Amino acid sequence: MNTDEKNRNIYLVGLMGAGKTTIGRALAKRLAYIFVDSDHEIAARTGVSLPTIFEIEGEEGFRKREAMVIADLASRRGQVVATGGGAVLRPENRDTLSSSGFVIYLNVPLQTLCERTRHDKNRPLLQVNDPLQKLRELHQQRDHLYRSIANVVLAGSRITVQSVLNLLIKEGGVSWKR
C-alpha cells in the first residue's frame, strides 16, 4: 500500500438499519481509527435532531448540511465514517466518498432493515404507513448509486466486523498494525 493510501478513510454506505454505525464503531476500534457517524455529526453541529431538521428545512435542507459534513470529513484521514442512507443521492457526495477513501456497501435484506428500524422515531423517511414499502422504494432508488461508488459490496443480514476486516485485508483497503 502506498503512502497516499495509508490511513485513508473507510466509508460505510447502505440503507438505514444496515448496521453502518454498529459495524463502523467496532471496525474503528479494531483499526485504531476515529469513528464518525455523519448523521450524528450533523445533529451535533446544528444542535437539533434530524427529524427537527427535516421538519424545518425539509429533505433538501438536510441534504445540503449533509454534503458540507461529508466534504469536511473527507478532508481528514484515519476515520471510519458511517454515512447517512441518502448521502449517495448527491453526485458531489458520491465523488467525495469514492475519491477520498475505501467504500463498503452494506446490502442488507429489506425485511431485516424493516425489523431493525420499526421502532426508531429518528428516521424521518420511515414515518409512513408502510415502512417496508418505503424501504423497497429507497432500495430501488439508491442501490445502483451505492454500487457505483463501492469498492466492495457485503450482502446479507449477518455482516460482522470480522467479515469486514477480512474483506479489507483481501482487498487491500486499509493498513494497520496488528
ROSE-4610 file (N, C-alpha, C; in Angstrom, 1 decimal, always signed):
// ROSE-4610
residu = [M/M/M/N/N/N/T/T/T/D/D/D/E/E/E/K/K/K/N/N/N/R/R/R/N/N/N/I/I/I/Y/Y/Y/L/L/L/V/V/V/G/G/G/L/L/L/M/M/M/G/G/G/A/A/A/G/G/G/K/K/K/T/T/T/T/T/T/I/I/I/G/G/G/R/R/R/A/A/A/L/L/L/A/A/A/K/K/K/R/R/R/L/L/L/A/A/A/Y/Y/Y/I/I/I/F/F/F/V/V/V/D/D/D/S/S/S/D/D/D/H/H/H/E/E/E/I/I/I/A/A/A/A/A/A/R/R/R/T/T/T/G/G/G/V/V/V/S/S/S/L/L/L/P/P/P/T/T/T/I/I/I/F/F/F/E/E/E/I/I/I/E/E/E/G/G/G/E/E/E/E/E/E/G/G/G/F/F/F/R/R/R/K/K/K/R/R/R/E/E/E/A/A/A/M/M/M/V/V/V/I/I/I/A/A/A/D/D/D/L/L/L/A/A/A/S/S/S/R/R/R/R/R/R/G/G/G/Q/Q/Q/V/V/V/V/V/V/A/A/A/T/T/T/G/G/G/G/G/G/G/G/G/A/A/A/V/V/V/L/L/L/R/R/R/P/P/P/E/E/E/N/N/N/R/R/R/D/D/D/T/T/T/L/L/L/S/S/S/S/S/S/S/S/S/G/G/G/F/F/F/V/V/V/I/I/I/Y/Y/Y/L/L/L/N/N/N/V/V/V/P/P/P/L/L/L/Q/Q/Q/T/T/T/L/L/L/C/C/C/E/E/E/R/R/R/T/T/T/R/R/R/H/H/H/D/D/D/K/K/K/N/N/N/R/R/R/P/P/P/L/L/L/L/L/L/Q/Q/Q/V/V/V/N/N/N/D/D/D/P/P/P/L/L/L/Q/Q/Q/K/K/K/L/L/L/R/R/R/E/E/E/L/L/L/H/H/H/Q/Q/Q/Q/Q/Q/R/R/R/D/D/D/H/H/H/L/L/L/Y/Y/Y/R/R/R/S/S/S/I/I/I/A/A/A/N/N/N/V/V/V/V/V/V/L/L/L/A/A/A/G/G/G/S/S/S/R/R/R/I/I/I/T/T/T/V/V/V/Q/Q/Q/S/S/S/V/V/V/L/L/L/N/N/N/L/L/L/L/L/L/I/I/I/K/K/K/E/E/E/G/G/G/G/G/G/V/V/V/S/S/S/W/W/W/K/K/K/R/R/R]
num = [1/1/1/2/2/2/3/3/3/4/4/4/5/5/5/6/6/6/7/7/7/8/8/8/9/9/9/10/10/10/11/11/11/12/12/12/13/13/13/14/14/14/15/15/15/16/16/16/17/17/17/18/18/18/19/19/19/20/20/20/21/21/21/22/22/22/23/23/23/24/24/24/25/25/25/26/26/26/27/27/27/28/28/28/29/29/29/30/30/30/31/31/31/32/32/32/33/33/33/34/34/34/35/35/35/36/36/36/37/37/37/38/38/38/39/39/39/40/40/40/41/41/41/42/42/42/43/43/43/44/44/44/45/45/45/46/46/46/47/47/47/48/48/48/49/49/49/50/50/50/51/51/51/52/52/52/53/53/53/54/54/54/55/55/55/56/56/56/57/57/57/58/58/58/59/59/59/60/60/60/61/61/61/62/62/62/63/63/63/64/64/64/65/65/65/66/66/66/67/67/67/68/68/68/69/69/69/70/70/70/71/71/71/72/72/72/73/73/73/74/74/74/75/75/75/76/76/76/77/77/77/78/78/78/79/79/79/80/80/80/81/81/81/82/82/82/83/83/83/84/84/84/85/85/85/86/86/86/87/87/87/88/88/88/89/89/89/90/90/90/91/91/91/92/92/92/93/93/93/94/94/94/95/95/95/96/96/96/97/97/97/98/98/98/99/99/99/100/100/100/101/101/101/102/102/102/103/103/103/104/104/104/105/105/105/106/106/106/107/107/107/108/108/108/109/109/109/110/110/110/111/111/111/112/112/112/113/113/113/114/114/114/115/115/115/116/116/116/117/117/117/118/118/118/119/119/119/120/120/120/121/121/121/122/122/122/123/123/123/124/124/124/125/125/125/126/126/126/127/127/127/128/128/128/129/129/129/130/130/130/131/131/131/132/132/132/133/133/133/134/134/134/135/135/135/136/136/136/137/137/137/138/138/138/139/139/139/140/140/140/141/141/141/142/142/142/143/143/143/144/144/144/145/145/145/146/146/146/147/147/147/148/148/148/149/149/149/150/150/150/151/151/151/152/152/152/153/153/153/154/154/154/155/155/155/156/156/156/157/157/157/158/158/158/159/159/159/160/160/160/161/161/161/162/162/162/163/163/163/164/164/164/165/165/165/166/166/166/167/167/167/168/168/168/169/169/169/170/170/170/171/171/171/172/172/172/173/173/173/174/174/174/175/175/175/176/176/176/177/177/177/178/178/178]
x = [+0.9/+0.0/+0.9/+0.6/+1.5/+1.1/+2.0/+1.8/+0.5/+0.0/-1.2/-2.4/-2.3/-3.4/-3.4/-2.3/-2.2/-3.1/-3.9/-4.9/-6.0/-6.2/-7.3/-8.6/-9.6/-10.9/-11.6/-12.4/-13.3/-14.7/-15.5/-16.8/-17.8/-18.8/-19.8/-21.1/-21.6/-22.8/-23.9/-25.1/-26.2/-27.5/-28.6/-29.8/-29.8/-30.8/-30.9/-31.2/-30.5/-30.7/-29.7/-28.8/-27.9/-26.8/-26.6/-25.6/-24.3/-24.4/-23.3/-22.6/-23.5/-23.0/-22.4/-23.1/-22.6/-21.3/-21.3/-20.1/-19.0/-19.3/-18.3/-17.6/-18.4/-17.8/-16.8/-17.2/-16.4/-15.2/-15.4/-14.3/-13.2/-13.7/-12.8/-11.9/-12.6/-11.9/-10.8/-11.1/-10.1/-9.0/-9.3/-8.2/-7.5/-8.0/-7.4/-7.6/-8.8/-9.2/-10.2/-10.5/-11.6/-12.9/-14.0/-15.3/-16.1/-16.8/-17.7/-19.0/-20.1/-21.4/-21.8/-22.0/-22.3/-23.6/-24.6/-25.9/-25.7/-25.0/-24.7/-23.9/-23.0/-22.2/-23.1/-24.0/-25.0/-25.8/-26.3/-27.1/-26.3/-25.0/-24.1/-23.8/-23.6/-23.3/-24.5/-25.7/-26.8/-27.5/-27.2/-27.8/-29.2/-29.7/-31.1/-31.1/-32.2/-32.3/-32.5/-32.3/-32.5/-34.0/-34.9/-36.3/-36.7/-36.0/-36.3/-35.8/-34.6/-34.0/-35.0/-35.4/-36.3/-37.6/-38.1/-39.4/-39.2/-38.1/-37.9/-37.4/-36.4/-35.7/-36.1/-36.8/-37.1/-35.9/-36.2/-35.1/-34.0/-34.3/-33.3/-32.4/-32.9/-32.1/-31.2/-31.7/-30.9/-29.7/-30.0/-29.0/-27.9/-28.2/-27.2/-26.3/-26.8/-26.0/-25.1/-25.7/-25.0/-23.8/-24.0/-22.9/-21.8/-22.1/-21.0/-20.2/-21.0/-20.3/-19.4/-20.0/-19.2/-17.9/-18.0/-16.8/-15.8/-16.3/-15.3/-14.7/-15.5/-15.0/-14.0/-14.2/-13.3/-12.0/-11.9/-10.6/-9.6/-10.1/-9.3/-8.9/-8.1/-7.6/-7.8/-7.8/-7.8/-9.1/-10.2/-11.5/-12.3/-13.3/-14.3/-15.6/-16.2/-17.4/-18.6/-19.6/-20.9/-21.7/-22.1/-22.8/-24.3/-25.1/-26.5/-26.9/-28.1/-28.5/-28.7/-29.0/-29.2/-28.1/-26.9/-25.7/-25.4/-25.7/-25.3/-26.1/-27.2/-28.1/-27.5/-26.6/-25.9/-24.6/-24.5/-23.3/-22.0/-22.0/-20.8/-20.4/-21.4/-21.1/-20.5/-21.0/-20.5/-19.1/-18.8/-17.4/-16.5/-16.9/-16.1/-15.8/-16.8/-16.6/-15.7/-15.9/-15.1/-13.7/-13.5/-12.1/-11.3/-11.9/-11.2/-11.1/-11.5/-11.5/-11.9/-12.0/-12.5/-13.9/-14.8/-16.3/-16.8/-17.5/-18.1/-19.6/-20.3/-21.8/-22.3/-23.0/-23.7/-25.1/-25.3/-26.5/-27.3/-28.2/-28.9/-30.4/-30.9/-32.3/-33.3/-34.3/-35.2/-36.0/-36.4/-37.2/-36.4/-35.1/-34.2/-34.1/-34.0/-33.9/-35.2/-36.3/-37.6/-37.7/-37.3/-37.3/-36.4/-35.2/-34.3/-34.7/-35.5/-35.9/-37.3/-38.1/-39.5/-39.9/-39.1/-39.5/-38.7/-37.9/-37.0/-37.7/-37.9/-38.6/-37.7/-36.4/-35.4/-35.1/-36.0/-35.8/-37.0/-36.9/-38.0/-38.6/-37.8/-38.3/-39.2/-39.0/-39.8/-41.0/-41.3/-42.5/-43.8/-44.0/-45.1/-45.9/-47.1/-47.9/-47.3/-46.5/-45.9/-44.4/-43.7/-42.2/-41.5/-42.0/-41.3/-41.4/-42.6/-42.7/-41.8/-41.7/-40.8/-39.3/-38.9/-37.6/-37.4/-38.4/-38.3/-38.0/-38.8/-38.6/-37.2/-36.8/-35.4/-34.4/-34.5/-33.5/-33.5/-34.7/-34.7/-34.1/-34.3/-33.7/-32.2/-31.7/-30.3/-29.4/-29.8/-28.9/-27.9/-28.2/-27.3/-26.3/-26.7/-25.8/-24.8/-25.2/-24.3/-23.3/-23.7/-22.9/-21.9/-22.3/-21.5/-20.2/-20.3/-19.1/-18.4/-19.0/-18.5/-17.3/-16.2/-15.1/-15.5/-16.3/-16.9/-18.3/-19.0/-20.4/-20.4/-20.9/-21.1/-22.6/-23.1/-24.6/-24.9/-26.1/-26.6/-27.1/-27.7/-28.3/-27.4/-26.3/-25.3/-23.9/-23.8/-22.5/-21.8/-20.6/-19.8/-18.6/-18.1/-16.8/-15.7/-15.7/-14.6/-14.8/-16.0/-16.1/-15.7/-15.9/-15.4/-13.9/-13.3/-11.9/-11.2/-11.8/-11.3/-11.4/-12.4/-12.6/-11.6/-11.3/-10.3/-8.9/-8.6/-7.3/-7.2/-8.2/-8.2/-8.1/-8.9/-8.9/-7.8/-7.1/-6.0/-6.6/-7.8/-8.4/-7.9/-7.0/-6.6/-5.3/-4.5/-3.3/-3.3/-2.9/-2.9/-1.9/-1.5/-0.6/-1.5/-1.1/-1.8/-1.3]
y = [-1.2/+0.0/+1.2/+2.2/+3.3/+4.3/+5.3/+6.3/+7.1/+7.4/+8.1/+7.3/+6.0/+5.1/+4.8/+5.0/+4.7/+5.6/+4.9/+5.6/+6.3/+5.9/+6.6/+6.2/+7.0/+6.8/+5.5/+4.9/+3.8/+4.4/+4.3/+4.8/+3.6/+3.6/+2.6/+3.2/+2.6/+3.1/+2.0/+2.4/+1.5/+2.1/+1.4/+1.9/+2.0/+2.8/+2.9/+1.6/+1.3/+0.0/-1.1/-0.8/-1.8/-2.2/-1.4/-1.6/-0.8/+0.3/+1.1/+1.7/+2.1/+2.7/+1.6/+0.5/-0.6/-1.2/-1.5/-2.1/-1.0/+0.2/+1.3/+1.5/+1.6/+1.8/+0.7/-0.5/-1.7/-1.8/-1.5/-1.5/-0.4/+0.7/+1.8/+1.4/+0.8/+0.4/-0.6/-1.6/-2.6/-2.0/-1.0/-0.4/+0.7/+1.1/+2.3/+3.6/+3.6/+4.8/+5.6/+6.7/+7.5/+7.1/+7.0/+6.7/+8.0/+8.2/+9.3/+8.8/+9.1/+8.9/+10.2/+10.3/+11.6/+12.2/+11.4/+11.9/+12.5/+11.8/+12.3/+13.6/+13.7/+14.9/+16.1/+15.8/+16.9/+17.3/+16.4/+16.8/+17.6/+17.1/+17.8/+19.3/+19.4/+20.7/+21.7/+21.2/+22.0/+22.2/+21.2/+21.3/+20.8/+20.2/+19.7/+18.3/+17.5/+16.2/+16.2/+15.1/+15.0/+15.2/+14.6/+14.9/+16.4/+17.1/+18.5/+19.3/+18.9/+19.5/+19.2/+17.9/+17.6/+18.4/+18.6/+19.3/+20.8/+21.4/+22.8/+23.1/+22.4/+22.7/+21.7/+20.6/+19.6/+18.8/+17.8/+16.9/+17.7/+18.6/+19.4/+20.1/+20.8/+21.5/+20.5/+19.3/+18.3/+17.9/+17.6/+17.1/+18.2/+19.4/+20.5/+20.4/+20.3/+20.1/+18.9/+17.8/+16.5/+16.6/+17.3/+17.5/+18.3/+19.3/+20.1/+19.2/+18.4/+17.5/+16.5/+15.9/+14.8/+15.4/+16.6/+17.3/+17.5/+18.0/+18.2/+16.9/+15.9/+14.6/+14.0/+14.2/+13.6/+14.3/+15.5/+16.2/+15.7/+14.7/+14.1/+12.7/+12.1/+10.7/+9.9/+8.6/+7.6/+7.5/+7.6/+7.5/+6.4/+5.9/+5.0/+5.9/+6.1/+7.0/+6.2/+6.3/+5.7/+6.9/+6.7/+7.8/+7.6/+8.6/+8.5/+7.8/+7.1/+6.3/+7.0/+8.3/+9.1/+9.9/+9.7/+10.5/+10.4/+9.2/+9.0/+9.7/+10.3/+11.0/+12.1/+12.8/+14.0/+13.5/+13.9/+13.5/+13.9/+15.1/+15.6/+14.7/+14.2/+13.3/+12.0/+11.4/+10.2/+10.4/+11.6/+11.9/+12.0/+12.7/+12.9/+11.6/+10.7/+9.5/+8.6/+8.4/+7.5/+8.0/+9.3/+9.8/+9.9/+9.8/+10.0/+8.8/+7.7/+6.5/+5.3/+4.2/+2.9/+2.8/+2.5/+2.5/+1.1/+0.8/-0.6/-0.4/-1.1/-1.0/-2.2/-1.9/-3.0/-3.2/-4.2/-4.5/-5.6/-5.1/-6.0/-6.2/-7.4/-7.7/-6.7/-6.3/-5.3/-5.7/-6.9/-7.4/-7.2/-7.5/-7.3/-5.8/-4.9/-3.5/-3.0/-3.5/-3.1/-3.5/-4.7/-5.2/-4.3/-4.0/-3.2/-1.8/-1.2/+0.2/+0.5/-0.6/-0.4/+0.5/+0.5/+1.3/+2.6/+2.9/+4.1/+5.3/+6.3/+7.5/+8.6/+8.3/+9.2/+9.0/+8.3/+8.0/+8.6/+9.9/+10.7/+10.0/+9.4/+8.9/+7.6/+7.0/+5.8/+6.0/+7.3/+7.6/+7.6/+6.4/+6.2/+5.0/+4.8/+3.7/+2.3/+2.3/+1.0/+1.2/+1.0/+1.2/+0.3/-1.0/-1.9/-1.5/-1.0/-0.5/+0.7/+1.6/+2.8/+2.3/+1.2/+0.7/+0.1/-0.5/-1.1/+0.1/+1.2/+2.3/+2.9/+3.1/+3.7/+2.8/+1.4/+0.5/+0.6/+0.7/+0.8/+2.1/+3.1/+4.4/+4.5/+3.8/+4.1/+2.9/+1.7/+0.5/+0.8/+1.2/+1.5/+2.6/+3.5/+4.6/+4.1/+3.3/+2.6/+1.8/+1.0/+0.1/+0.9/+2.1/+2.9/+3.4/+3.5/+4.1/+3.0/+1.9/+0.9/+0.2/+0.1/-0.7/-2.2/-2.5/-3.8/-3.7/-4.8/-5.0/-6.2/-5.9/-7.0/-7.2/-8.4/-8.6/-9.7/-9.5/-10.5/-9.8/-10.5/-10.0/-10.1/-10.9/-11.1/-10.7/-9.4/-8.9/-8.6/-9.1/-8.9/-8.0/-7.5/-6.8/-7.6/-8.9/-9.8/-10.0/-10.1/-10.2/-9.0/-7.8/-6.5/-6.5/-6.9/-6.9/-7.8/-9.0/-10.0/-9.4/-8.8/-8.2/-7.1/-6.2/-5.2/-5.7/-6.8/-7.4/-7.9/-8.6/-9.2/-8.1/-7.1/-6.0/-5.0/-5.0/-4.1/-2.7/-2.6/-1.3/-0.6/-1.2/-0.5/-1.0/-0.2/-0.7/-0.3/-1.3/-1.1/-2.1/-1.8/-2.7/-3.7/-4.9/-5.9/-6.0]
z = [+0.0/+0.0/+0.0/-0.9/-0.9/+0.1/+0.3/+1.4/+1.3/+0.0/-0.1/+0.4/+0.3/+0.8/+2.2/+2.9/+4.3/+5.1/+6.0/+6.8/+6.1/+4.9/+4.1/+4.8/+4.6/+5.3/+4.7/+5.6/+5.2/+5.4/+4.3/+4.3/+4.2/+5.1/+5.1/+4.5/+3.4/+2.8/+2.8/+2.7/+2.7/+3.3/+3.1/+3.7/+5.2/+5.7/+7.2/+7.8/+8.8/+9.5/+9.0/+8.1/+7.5/+8.5/+9.5/+10.5/+10.4/+9.6/+9.4/+10.6/+11.6/+12.8/+13.7/+13.9/+14.7/+14.2/+12.9/+12.3/+12.3/+12.0/+11.9/+13.2/+14.3/+15.6/+16.0/+15.8/+16.2/+15.2/+14.0/+13.0/+13.3/+13.6/+14.0/+15.2/+16.2/+17.4/+17.1/+16.2/+15.8/+15.0/+14.2/+13.4/+14.0/+15.2/+15.9/+15.0/+14.4/+13.6/+14.4/+14.0/+14.6/+14.0/+14.8/+14.2/+14.2/+13.0/+12.9/+12.2/+12.8/+12.1/+11.5/+10.2/+9.6/+10.1/+10.3/+10.8/+12.2/+13.1/+14.4/+14.4/+13.4/+13.3/+12.8/+12.0/+11.5/+12.7/+13.5/+14.7/+15.7/+15.9/+16.8/+16.4/+15.1/+14.6/+14.6/+14.4/+14.4/+15.7/+16.6/+17.9/+18.0/+16.9/+16.9/+16.3/+16.5/+15.9/+14.4/+13.8/+12.3/+12.0/+12.8/+12.4/+12.5/+13.4/+13.5/+12.3/+11.8/+10.6/+9.4/+9.3/+8.2/+8.3/+9.5/+9.7/+9.3/+9.7/+9.5/+8.1/+7.6/+6.4/+5.2/+5.5/+4.5/+4.2/+3.3/+3.0/+2.2/+1.4/+0.7/+1.6/+2.6/+3.6/+4.3/+4.7/+5.3/+4.4/+3.1/+2.2/+2.0/+2.0/+1.9/+3.1/+4.3/+5.5/+5.4/+5.0/+4.9/+3.9/+2.8/+1.8/+2.5/+3.3/+3.9/+4.9/+5.7/+6.7/+6.0/+4.9/+4.2/+3.6/+3.0/+2.5/+3.6/+4.7/+5.8/+6.3/+6.5/+7.0/+6.0/+4.7/+3.7/+3.7/+4.2/+4.3/+5.3/+6.1/+7.2/+6.8/+7.6/+7.4/+8.6/+8.4/+9.5/+10.2/+9.4/+10.0/+9.4/+10.2/+9.7/+9.8/+8.6/+8.6/+8.2/+9.1/+8.7/+8.1/+6.9/+6.2/+6.4/+6.2/+6.2/+4.9/+5.0/+3.9/+2.6/+2.7/+1.5/+1.0/+1.6/+1.3/-0.2/-0.7/-2.1/-3.2/-2.7/-3.7/-4.4/-3.7/-4.4/-5.1/-6.4/-7.1/-6.4/-5.8/-5.2/-4.0/-3.3/-2.2/-2.7/-3.8/-4.4/-4.8/-5.5/-5.9/-4.7/-3.7/-2.5/-1.8/-1.6/-0.9/-1.7/-3.0/-3.8/-4.0/-4.0/-4.2/-2.9/-1.8/-0.6/+0.4/-0.1/+0.8/+0.1/+1.0/+0.6/+1.0/+0.0/+0.2/+0.3/+1.4/+1.6/+1.6/+0.7/+0.7/+1.5/+2.6/+3.4/+2.8/+2.1/+1.4/+2.2/+3.0/+3.9/+3.4/+3.6/+3.1/+3.7/+2.8/+3.2/+4.5/+4.6/+5.7/+7.0/+7.0/+8.1/+8.5/+7.4/+7.7/+8.4/+7.9/+8.5/+9.9/+10.2/+11.6/+12.5/+12.0/+12.8/+13.0/+12.1/+12.2/+12.6/+12.8/+13.0/+14.2/+15.3/+16.4/+16.6/+15.5/+15.6/+15.1/+15.9/+15.5/+15.0/+15.0/+14.4/+13.0/+12.3/+10.9/+10.1/+9.8/+9.2/+8.0/+7.1/+5.9/+6.1/+7.3/+7.6/+8.4/+8.7/+9.4/+8.5/+7.9/+7.0/+7.3/+6.7/+7.0/+6.7/+5.6/+5.2/+5.0/+6.2/+6.1/+5.2/+5.1/+4.2/+2.8/+2.4/+1.0/+0.8/+1.8/+1.7/+1.5/+2.3/+2.1/+0.7/+0.2/-1.2/-2.2/-2.0/-2.9/-2.8/-1.5/-1.3/-1.9/-1.7/-2.3/-3.8/-4.4/-5.9/-6.3/-5.6/-5.9/-5.7/-4.7/-4.2/-4.5/-4.7/-4.8/-5.9/-7.1/-8.1/-7.8/-7.0/-6.5/-5.5/-4.6/-3.7/-4.4/-5.4/-6.1/-7.0/-7.5/-8.4/-7.7/-6.4/-5.7/-4.8/-4.6/-3.7/-4.2/-3.4/-3.7/-3.6/-2.6/-2.4/-1.8/-2.1/-1.5/-0.6/+0.6/+1.5/+1.6/+1.3/+1.3/+2.4/+3.0/+3.9/+5.2/+6.1/+7.3/+8.5/+8.3/+9.4/+9.1/+8.7/+8.4/+9.7/+9.9/+11.1/+10.9/+12.0/+12.0/+11.4/+11.8/+11.3/+9.8/+9.3/+7.8/+7.1/+7.7/+7.1/+7.2/+8.3/+8.4/+7.4/+7.3/+6.3/+4.9/+4.6/+3.3/+3.0/+4.0/+3.9/+3.7/+4.4/+4.2/+2.8/+2.3/+1.0/-0.1/+0.1/-0.9/-0.8/+0.3/+0.5/+0.8/+1.4/+1.6/+2.8/+3.6/+4.8/+5.3/+6.0/+6.6/+8.0/+8.8/+10.3/+10.9/+12.2/+12.9/+13.6/+13.6/+14.4/+15.8]
